[in-house]
Amino acid sequence: MSDKILQAYSLIRSGNPVEAKALLNGALVYELENQEILFAIDCCNFWIDAMDRAASVKDIFERGQIYCNEWKNFLQFLGREKQTFDRTLFAVKAGVFSSALACFNQLAGEKDPVQKAEILRKTGLCYKKLGSYETARNCLAEANDARPDHSPIIAEMADCYALCGEEKQAKVLFREAFYIEPQKIEPEFLDSELIQCLIRNVRQKGFSGAALMEWIPVYGQLYGVFTVKRRLRPQEIARLKQEIYAKETEIKDPSCQRDLLTPRLINLYFWLIDYFVAAKENVSKMNDIITRIKILDTEIYELYIK
């Protein structure tokens, strides 16, 4: 690889796609068919525009948000590319999340607990994307202290545990996050193979968007990913039963969003069955819930009773 290309990658990693593109264009003159250079130029073009938009925003938090949101757009852009190169993507990711991290680090003194939690979550996300998993996990733990039971924070914590090789803790937290509020979790930022493999498998079944997020915990249980469980507290049991009643009432309405309610209700049933097992409740109670699953979705029922 020529010195110009190496220098270009160094500039991309430091968040300077403008100068990187100039060097790549110079290298392309001597290697017109080099697909890696052409791909790197395409990436620079994308991030030159994105970084210009970020630079035009005065609010530091919003600027950091733009970097993160543009990463999701960049992933869609990559889906349209015929060929991608890991070396280029590694450099781009380093440049983008280093730039975002620089924004969030300036806001470390935030006092409002909700905003502080979001800043810490995004800081942890950036560290995770940059490969500093332990630091990321510490940031996310602090975010969780500031705002407990927030599904995006818990999902990112689970991802960090998985990336650190602590699969059991990761499974507990992923199951928790997708139970609390799956719609708020951003799958584009989850990196561990543990969760990405599950997401791919659920996508292959034809689910996308909001429905995908609701079906992930269902198949997570069936495929043995969300199988590490905890004992529910009495007040949690009461809330679980209330939510089941509410969802069962809602799903009877012909105008309801059945595609979202069905997986949500099945996941709630799974949690209730797990409680019955842990509490050694009467088998008839479990059988009643399993019958309700069969009425909702016979395919899921067949997979569950295997």
C-alpha positions in Angstrom: 0.0 0.0 0.0 1.4 3.4 -1.0 2.4 6.1 1.5 -0.4 8.3 0.2 -3.1 5.7 1.0 -1.6 5.1 4.5 -1.6 8.8 5.1 -5.1 9.0 3.9 -6.2 6.3 6.4 -4.5 8.2 9.2 -6.4 11.3 8.2 -9.7 9.4 8.1 -9.0 8.0 11.6 -8.4 11.5 12.9 -11.7 12.7 11.4 -10.4 14.6 8.4 -12.0 13.1 5.3 -11.4 16.3 3.2 -7.6 16.0 3.2 -7.9 12.2 3.0 -9.9 12.4 -0.2 -7.3 14.7 -1.8 -4.5 12.1 -1.1 -6.7 9.3 -2.3 -7.4 11.1 -5.5 -3.7 11.5 -6.0 -3.1 7.8 -5.4 -5.9 6.9 -7.8 -4.1 8.5 -10.8 -1.5 5.7 -10.5 -4.0 2.9 -9.7 -7.2 3.7 -11.6 -8.7 0.3 -11.1 -8.0 0.0 -7.4 -11.3 -0.8 -5.8 -10.2 -0.1 -2.3 -9.2 3.5 -3.2 -12.5 4.0 -5.0 -14.4 2.7 -2.0 -12.4 4.9 0.4 -13.2 8.0 -1.8 -16.9 7.1 -1.6 -16.7 6.9 2.2 -14.9 10.3 2.3 -17.6 11.9 0.2 -20.2 10.6 2.5 -18.5 11.8 5.7 -17.4 15.2 4.2 -21.1 16.0 3.9 -22.0 14.5 7.2 -19.2 16.3 9.1 -20.1 19.6 7.5 -23.7 19.2 8.9 -22.3 18.4 12.3 -19.9 21.3 12.2 -22.7 23.7 11.4 -24.5 22.8 14.7 -23.6 24.9 17.7 -25.1 22.7 20.4 -22.4 20.2 21.4 -24.7 17.4 22.3 -26.6 17.7 19.1 -23.4 17.7 17.2 -22.4 14.4 18.8 -25.8 13.0 18.0 -25.4 13.9 14.4 -22.2 11.8 14.2 -24.1 8.8 15.7 -27.2 9.2 13.6 -25.1 9.5 10.4 -23.4 6.2 11.3 -26.8 4.6 10.9 -27.2 6.3 7.5 -23.7 5.2 6.6 -24.6 1.5 7.3 -27.5 1.9 4.8 -25.0 3.4 2.3 -22.7 0.4 2.8 -25.6 -1.9 1.9 -25.7 -0.3 -1.5 -22.0 -0.7 -2.2 -20.9 -3.7 -4.3 -17.7 -4.2 -2.3 -16.4 -3.0 1.1 -13.0 -3.1 2.7 -12.4 -3.7 6.4 -9.3 -1.5 6.5 -11.3 1.5 5.3 -14.3 0.8 7.6 -12.0 0.5 10.6 -10.5 3.9 9.8 -13.9 5.5 9.2 -15.4 4.1 12.4 -12.4 5.4 14.4 -12.8 8.9 12.9 -16.5 9.1 13.4 -16.7 7.9 17.0 -13.6 9.8 18.1 -15.3 12.9 16.8 -18.5 12.1 18.6 -16.7 11.2 21.8 -14.9 14.6 21.8 -18.4 16.2 21.8 -19.8 14.1 24.6 -16.7 14.4 26.8 -17.2 18.1 26.9 -20.6 17.6 28.6 -19.3 15.4 31.5 -20.5 18.0 34.1 -24.2 17.7 33.2 -26.4 17.8 36.3 -29.8 16.8 35.0 -30.0 13.0 35.6 -31.9 12.1 32.4 -29.6 14.2 30.2 -26.6 13.0 32.2 -27.6 9.3 31.6 -28.0 9.9 27.8 -24.6 11.6 27.6 -23.0 8.7 29.5 -24.8 6.2 27.3 -23.5 7.9 24.1 -20.0 8.2 25.7 -20.1 4.5 26.5 -21.3 3.8 23.0 -18.4 5.7 21.5 -15.8 3.9 23.7 -17.3 0.6 22.7 -17.1 1.4 19.0 -13.5 2.4 19.5 -12.8 -1.0 21.2 -12.4 0.2 24.8 -15.0 -2.2 26.2 -14.1 -1.9 29.9 -14.2 1.9 29.8 -17.5 1.7 27.8 -19.0 -0.6 30.4 -18.0 1.7 33.3 -19.7 4.7 31.5 -22.9 2.6 30.9 -23.0 1.4 34.5 -22.9 5.0 35.6 -25.6 5.8 33.1 -27.7 3.0 34.5 -27.3 4.4 38.0 -28.5 7.8 36.8 -31.4 6.3 34.9 -32.3 2.7 35.9 -34.5 0.4 33.8 -33.9 2.3 30.5 -33.7 -0.3 27.8 -31.1 1.4 25.4 -28.6 1.7 28.3 -29.2 -1.9 29.4 -28.8 -3.2 25.9 -25.5 -1.4 25.4 -24.3 -2.8 28.8 -25.3 -6.3 27.6 -23.4 -5.8 24.4 -20.3 -4.7 26.3 -20.5 -7.8 28.5 -20.8 -10.0 25.4 -17.8 -8.3 23.8 -15.8 -8.9 27.0 -16.6 -12.6 26.9 -19.0 -12.5 29.8 -21.9 -14.2 28.0 -24.0 -15.1 31.0 -24.3 -11.5 32.2 -24.9 -10.4 28.6 -27.8 -12.8 28.2 -29.5 -11.6 31.5 -29.2 -8.0 30.4 -30.3 -8.5 26.8 -33.4 -10.3 28.0 -34.1 -7.5 30.4 -33.6 -4.7 27.8 -35.9 -6.4 25.3 -38.6 -6.9 27.9 -38.6 -3.3 29.2 -39.0 -1.4 25.9 -37.6 -3.1 22.7 -38.6 -0.2 20.4 -36.1 2.1 22.0 -33.1 -0.2 21.4 -30.9 0.8 18.4 -29.7 -2.5 16.8 -27.4 -0.6 14.5 -25.1 0.1 17.5 -25.0 -3.5 18.9 -21.8 -5.2 17.8 -21.5 -8.6 19.6 -22.1 -11.7 17.6 -24.4 -13.0 20.4 -27.1 -10.4 19.6 -26.2 -9.8 15.9 -26.6 -13.5 15.1 -30.1 -13.5 16.7 -31.1 -10.3 14.8 -30.0 -11.8 11.5 -32.0 -14.9 12.1 -35.1 -12.9 13.0 -34.7 -10.7 9.9 -34.5 -13.8 7.8 -38.0 -14.7 8.9 -39.2 -11.5 7.1 -39.5 -9.2 10.1 -38.2 -5.6 10.0 -38.6 -2.3 11.8 -40.8 -2.2 14.9 -41.9 -5.8 14.4 -38.3 -7.0 14.3 -37.6 -5.5 17.7 -40.7 -7.2 19.2 -39.9 -10.6 17.8 -36.2 -10.6 18.9 -37.0 -11.5 22.5 -39.4 -14.2 21.4 -36.9 -16.0 19.2 -34.2 -15.1 21.8 -36.0 -17.5 24.2 -36.7 -20.1 21.5 -33.1 -20.1 20.2 -31.5 -20.3 23.6 -30.1 -16.7 23.7 -32.4 -15.2 26.4 -32.3 -18.2 28.7 -30.4 -16.8 31.7 -33.1 -15.6 34.0 -33.7 -13.8 37.3 -36.3 -14.1 40.0 -39.0 -11.4 39.7 -39.9 -9.3 42.7 -43.6 -9.3 44.0 -44.3 -5.8 42.6 -42.8 -6.9 39.2 -45.1 -9.9 39.1 -48.1 -7.6 39.7 -47.0 -5.2 36.9 -46.4 -8.2 34.5 -49.9 -9.5 35.1 -51.4 -6.1 34.7 -49.6 -5.6 31.4 -50.7 -9.1 30.1 -54.3 -8.2 31.0 -54.0 -4.8 29.2 -52.4 -6.4 26.1 -55.0 -9.2 26.0 -57.8 -6.6 26.0 -56.0 -4.5 23.4 -55.5 -7.4 21.0 -59.2 -8.1 20.8 -59.7 -4.7 19.1 -59.8 -5.3 15.3 -58.0 -2.0 14.7 -55.1 -2.9 16.9 -51.5 -3.3 15.7 -51.6 -7.1 15.9 -48.2 -7.5 14.3 -46.6 -5.8 17.3 -49.0 -7.0 20.0 -48.6 -10.7 19.2 -44.9 -10.9 19.9 -45.1 -8.6 22.8 -47.8 -10.7 24.5 -46.0 -13.9 23.8 -42.8 -12.5 25.4 -44.9 -11.5 28.5 -46.3 -15.0 28.6 -42.7 -16.4 28.5 -41.8 -14.2 31.5 -44.9 -15.4 33.4 -44.2 -19.0 32.7 -40.6 -18.6 33.9 -42.0 -17.1 37.1 -44.4 -20.0 37.6 -41.5 -22.4 37.1 -39.2 -20.6 39.6 -42.1 -20.3 42.2 -43.1 -23.9 41.6 -46.6 -22.9 40.9 -49.3 -25.4 39.9 -48.7 -27.0 36.5 -52.2 -26.1 35.4 -51.3 -22.4 35.5 -48.4 -22.9 33.1 -50.6 -25.0 30.8 -53.2 -22.3 30.7 -50.5 -19.8 29.5 -49.1 -22.2 27.0 -52.6 -22.7 25.5 -52.9 -18.9 25.1 -49.6 -18.9 23.2 -51.0 -21.7 20.9 -54.1 -19.6 20.2 -51.9 -16.5 19.3 -49.3 -18.3 17.2 -49.2 -22.0 16.5 -45.7 -21.9 15.0 -44.3 -20.3 18.1 -46.2 -22.8 20.2 -44.7 -25.8 18.3 -41.2 -24.4 18.7 -41.7 -23.7 22.4 -43.0 -27.1 23.4 -40.3 -29.0 21.5 
